[in-house]
């Protein structure tokens, strides 16, 4: 699935399906989380998903996939499919994202997306991470 970053659409959430499925934009505001440099922080996903969870980080110029996890039809536990940096990110409680040793490059917006096996990818409320 391709992801697009469109700067003029900041403040909207994007709901997309798989290949050849349309996307839906919905306006939303970001939840603010503050952290001290070097601290760890856990971000919680507000999307219910039975098949796949993904976390994205949007900085000023790019949208990056940080982590994705999926599970089988019978399983309750998610299995990690992709993680950009195992020393800097962890999965918490199946769907949360832990950032280890927050630094300036971690500041920005975080999005959790989830989907069921036959549904669109739905993004929850954005989380804006700032220094305290």
GULO-633437 format. One record per residue: x negated, y, z negated of N, C-alpha, C, CB in turn. Coordinates in pm, whole numbers, padded with zeros to 5 digits, always signed. Atoms other than C-alpha are relative to their C-alpha. Glycine has a CB too. Layout:
<rs>
XYZXYZXYZXYZ
...
</rs>
This chain:
<rs>
-00083-00116+00000+00000+00000+00000-00089+00124+00000+00096-00001-00121
+00078-00121-00008-00138+00340+00093+00057+00105-00094-00004+00053+00143
-00038-00110+00088-00132+00633-00147-00049+00129+00063-00057-00018-00144
+00037-00127-00056-00138+00995-00034+00002+00106-00108+00092+00038+00116
+00002-00115+00090-00234+01305-00226+00031+00123+00082-00137+00013-00073
-00039-00122-00069-00059+01622-00112-00001+00110-00104+00140-00014+00070
+00014-00101+00106-00174+01923-00320+00126+00081-00025-00112+00093+00034
-00118-00084+00020+00146+02121-00263+00112-00075-00072+00050+00050+00134
-00106+00077+00065+00349+01839-00420-00032-00031-00146+00023-00129+00074
+00030+00022+00141+00185+01850-00764+00122+00041-00081-00126+00081-00044
-00120-00025+00077+00461+01837-01023+00118-00083+00047+00036+00145+00005
-00103+00092-00046+00660+01578-00828-00048-00141-00027+00031+00021+00150
+00042+00140+00005+00662+01206-00876+00044-00066+00130+00060-00074-00124
-00022+00066-00126+00652+00976-00578+00045-00142-00028-00128+00002+00089
-00049+00137+00012+00855+00655-00557-00012-00061+00138+00148-00006-00056
+00027+00059-00131+00729+00434-00273+00024-00150-00005-00143+00029+00045
-00011+00144-00012+00792+00084-00150-00125-00054+00067+00125-00039+00078
+00113+00062-00069+00561-00155+00028-00008+00052+00142+00013-00152+00000
+00017-00038-00139+00474-00141+00394+00135+00028+00065-00075-00109+00076
-00119-00041-00073+00737+00039+00602+00120+00031-00089+00037-00106+00097
-00109-00042+00087+00945+00140+00299-00013+00148-00027+00002-00081-00132
+00008-00145+00022+01034+00505+00241-00041+00033-00143+00135+00066+00031
+00036-00052+00131+00918+00715-00052+00107+00100-00044-00140+00066+00002
-00094-00095+00057+01133+00925-00281-00078+00092-00092+00115-00072-00077
+00066-00097+00087+01005+01245-00443+00099+00050-00102-00058+00118+00081
-00084-00053+00106+01147+01352-00776-00083+00097-00082+00059-00114-00090
+00073-00099+00077+01046+01666-00964-00006-00045-00146+00066+00140+00012
+00018+00039+00140+00907+01598-01309-00109+00088-00061-00037-00151-00012
+00106-00076+00067+00691+01774-01566-00093-00100-00069+00060+00102-00104
+00100+00089+00059+00375+01630-01715+00005+00009-00152-00139+00035+00051
+00019+00003+00144+00342+01521-02075-00144+00036-00031+00037-00140-00059
+00134-00046+00033+00040+01682-02241-00060-00085-00110+00001+00147-00041
+00077+00072+00101-00220+01477-02431-00133+00071-00014-00019-00152+00037
+00128-00065+00027-00522+01638-02595-00093-00097-00070+00020+00127-00086
+00100+00090+00054-00843+01462-02688-00131+00077-00015-00019-00126+00091
+00133-00059+00017-01190+01555-02813-00098-00074+00089-00045-00005-00148
+00101+00067-00083-01490+01484-02587-00063-00118-00076-00110+00100+00043
+00060+00119+00059-01627+01134-02652+00096-00092-00070-00104+00040-00094
-00101+00085+00065-01308+01004-02817+00059-00099+00099+00111+00086-00062
-00079+00093-00080-01107+00708-02692+00146+00043-00008-00018-00147-00048
-00142-00032+00001-00743+00758-02595+00076-00109+00074+00027+00139+00063
-00087+00097-00066-00460+00521-02503+00118+00074+00061+00047-00109-00099
-00115-00056-00071-00205+00631-02243+00101-00112+00019-00042+00063+00137
-00105+00102-00008+00126+00446-02247+00083+00020+00126+00090+00005-00125
-00079+00000-00123+00323+00356-01936+00148+00002-00036-00034-00124+00087
-00143-00009+00027+00689+00458-01937+00085-00063+00111+00040+00145-00019
-00070+00068-00109+00782+00240-01639+00016-00147-00036-00078+00016+00134
-00023+00142+00021+00940-00103-01674-00028-00071+00132+00146-00027-00049
+00037+00073-00121+00789-00346-01426-00016-00147-00034-00130+00057+00063
+00010+00143+00023+00820-00720-01401-00109-00066+00084+00132-00066+00028
+00093+00062-00094+00559-00774-01128-00138+00065+00002+00059+00004+00138
+00128-00066-00017+00286-00509-01104-00001+00137-00069-00033+00017+00149
+00024-00129+00064+00146-00210-01299-00129+00057+00058-00008-00013-00157
+00120-00067-00049-00103+00044-01160-00014+00135-00070+00005+00019+00154
+00031-00131+00057-00271+00350-01312-00084+00080+00098-00074-00014-00136
+00070-00091-00090-00389+00649-01106-00043+00124-00076+00090+00038+00120
+00050-00126+00056-00595+00956-01196-00008+00101+00113-00140-00019-00070
+00006-00108-00097-00546+01282-01009-00082+00114-00058+00142+00049+00039
+00079-00117+00037-00820+01540-01042+00035+00109+00099-00156-00031-00001
-00035-00113-00086-00827+01868-00853+00003-00036+00149-00097+00112-00021
+00010+00028-00142-00914+01709-00519+00030-00143+00043-00135+00035+00045
-00022+00138-00042-00843+01337-00528+00095-00075-00093-00132-00073+00008
-00084+00092+00075-00604+01066-00641-00070-00135+00009+00149-00006+00057
+00078+00123+00002-00788+00751-00751+00074-00110-00076-00139+00025-00064
-00054+00117+00068-00656+00404-00837-00102-00043-00104+00031-00116+00101
+00089+00041+00108-00807+00317-01176+00014-00147-00033+00025+00082-00123
-00025+00134+00047-00643-00012-01257+00130-00051+00060+00005-00005-00154
-00126+00064-00036-00384-00254-01127+00001-00140-00060+00020-00005+00155
-00017+00132+00061-00249-00568-01290+00134-00057+00045-00008+00009-00157
-00122+00067-00041+00010-00821-01186+00022-00124-00083-00003-00035+00148
-00026+00125+00070+00173-01129-01322+00084-00092+00086+00071+00025-00134
-00075+00099-00075+00326-01447-01191+00146+00008-00039-00056-00142-00023
-00144+00000+00028+00699-01510-01183+00032-00056-00138+00073-00080+00106
-00028+00064+00130+00677-01722-01500-00073+00066-00115-00037-00145+00006
+00086-00052+00106+00415-01527-01691+00053+00127-00066-00134+00027+00054
-00033-00123+00071+00464-01259-01954-00122+00090-00011+00054-00031-00140
+00125-00072+00011+00100-01154-01957-00043+00051+00138-00111-00090-00061
+00054-00055-00125-00046-00926-01690-00144-00046+00019+00008+00155+00000
+00136+00037-00035-00366-01028-01511-00061+00111+00083-00004-00135+00077
+00067-00112-00065-00612-00763-01400-00037-00036+00143-00125+00040-00079
+00035+00017-00140-00638-00733-01022-00115+00092+00040+00122+00027+00089
+00101-00101-00035-00857-00422-01008-00022+00092-00118+00043+00081+00126
+00033-00105+00096-01037-00193-01249-00125+00069+00052-00021-00057-00146
+00107-00076-00063-01266+00084-01128-00129-00002-00082+00045+00143+00023
+00119-00003+00086-01504+00081-01430+00034-00069-00132-00049+00147-00025
-00033+00079+00119-01480-00191-01698-00059+00057-00128-00048-00141+00017
+00061-00059+00118-01706+00004-01934+00072+00127-00046-00145+00032+00027
-00066-00127+00031-01485+00314-01925+00151-00012-00017-00030+00100+00109
-00145+00019+00008-01129+00176-01895+00032-00141-00048+00066+00025+00138
-00052+00130+00044-00936-00106-02062+00152+00003+00011-00044-00033-00147
-00145+00013+00002-00580-00234-02051+00043-00019-00145+00048-00120+00090
-00054+00011+00136-00375-00194-02371+00144-00047+00006-00011+00135-00076
-00139+00047+00010-00057-00385-02456+00061-00029+00137+00085+00102-00074
-00043+00039-00134-00028-00518-02098+00014+00115+00099+00129-00071-00009
-00029-00106-00096+00065-00181-01943-00067+00135-00031+00146+00020+00008
+00064-00126+00036-00128+00093-02125-00141+00008+00055-00002+00018-00151
+00136-00024-00048-00458+00246-02018-00080+00063-00113+00000+00091+00126
+00092-00055+00100-00745+00303-02265-00116+00063+00075-00049-00110-00101
+00117-00067-00055-01007+00559-02166-00103+00006-00112+00034+00145+00057
+00104+00012+00102-01330+00495-02356-00101+00113+00019-00071-00139+00008
+00097-00110-00006-01548+00797-02437+00038+00106+00101-00137-00054+00033
-00052-00100-00094-01344+01067-02263-00105+00109+00027+00130+00063-00054
+00090-00109-00039-01556+01315-02068+00074+00094+00095-00129-00055+00066
-00065-00104-00081-01484+01617-01849+00059-00053+00130-00099+00110+00031
-00053+00055-00126-01435+01409-01534+00131-00077-00020-00104-00091+00064
-00126+00070+00029-01144+01230-01708+00119+00094-00010-00014-00078-00129
-00111-00094+00014-00937+01547-01742+00081+00003+00129-00052+00142-00035
-00088-00006-00117-00639+01581-01509+00129-00073-00027-00069-00060+00123
-00130+00067+00009-00314+01399-01440-00016-00150+00017+00096+00055+00105
-00003+00146-00008-00251+01027-01494+00142-00043+00031-00050-00065-00133
-00129+00054-00040+00031+00832-01334-00002-00151-00016+00036+00039+00146
-00020+00145+00008+00154+00484-01416+00109-00036+00099+00037-00046-00146
-00099+00047-00096+00334+00305-01136+00028-00147-00025-00047+00022+00145
-00036+00140+00019+00523-00020-01163+00105-00042+00099+00048-00023-00140
-00104+00051-00088+00735-00243-00950+00037-00141-00037-00045+00007+00147
-00044+00138+00007+00936-00557-00957-00036-00064+00133+00154-00011-00031
+00048+00069-00118+00867-00818-00692+00065+00052+00129+00025-00148-00014
-00069-00044-00122+01124-00679-00446+00035+00148-00001+00125-00081+00018
-00043-00139+00012+01150-00315-00554-00107+00098+00047+00036+00031-00143
+00091-00109-00029+00992+00018-00475-00102+00014-00113+00077+00131+00021
+00095-00040+00102+00681+00132-00660+00054+00126-00063-00145+00020+00058
-00056-00114+00071+00811+00372-00925-00104+00057-00094+00128-00039-00078
+00095-00068+00086+00597+00628-01101+00074+00062-00116-00079+00106+00077
-00056-00063+00119+00669+00739-01454-00042+00145-00009-00042-00076-00126
+00035-00139+00025+00619+01081-01600-00152+00014-00004+00062+00049-00132
+00145-00025+00000+00272+01223-01538-00047+00037-00141-00036+00113+00100
+00063-00036+00127+00038+01263-01835-00119+00089+00033-00045-00128-00083
+00113-00092-00020-00193+01566-01834-00094-00013-00118+00048+00148+00016
+00100+00016+00103-00513+01502-02026-00090+00124-00003-00084-00128+00023
+00083-00120+00022-00692+01809-02168-00087-00021-00122+00088+00127-00018
+00078-00002+00124-00963+01870-02426+00074+00081-00104-00141+00059+00025
-00064-00070+00114-00835+01975-02769-00080+00125-00034+00010-00093-00125
</rs>
